[in-house]
Amino acid sequence: MAREGLRPVSPAFETEALASLDSLYRTALRLTRAPADAEDLVQETYLKAFRAADSFTPGTNLRAWLFTILHNTARNRARDRARDTVAVERAAEVPARGGPAETPETLLLRDTLAPELQAAVDALPDAFREAVWLRDVEEFSYAEIANMLSIPVGTVMSRISRGRRLLFERLHHLRPVNA
């Protein structure tokens, strides 16, 4: 009887994959807005990646491949939640801004981004926040983002442009005025 589990992966694959843990978590936290959900999403991403390691083409961008898995998993989870009417009803009763637990990761993010920028990024619509985060924080190319999100490059460019514009509109009052 064959057991379903993880097949051994090369040490190089494992090392390179695990090097992206922090940036995957930061992105998962932006997607889910809840530390526990972000941890679950990252764990599921790595499980899928290690199970499919033999399908990864060595020499290509492993980090982008992991982010693609992360975004596809997040998208699938969101779709599944939308189908669950009970979960949707409960979500409608929960206030939009809860008090997330203070974790080392949330403290790092809070300290890294100025509070005004943090609030402005959090206020962006999901599609814009996702694209801006992947480009400006994680520094992926437009093509890599398009692949991760399964959308055309032009849509990525538009979302980044519109997201940055919304950030500018929300934050421009903070710029010092030259007399």
Beta strands, then each sheet from edge to edge (+ up, - down):
end
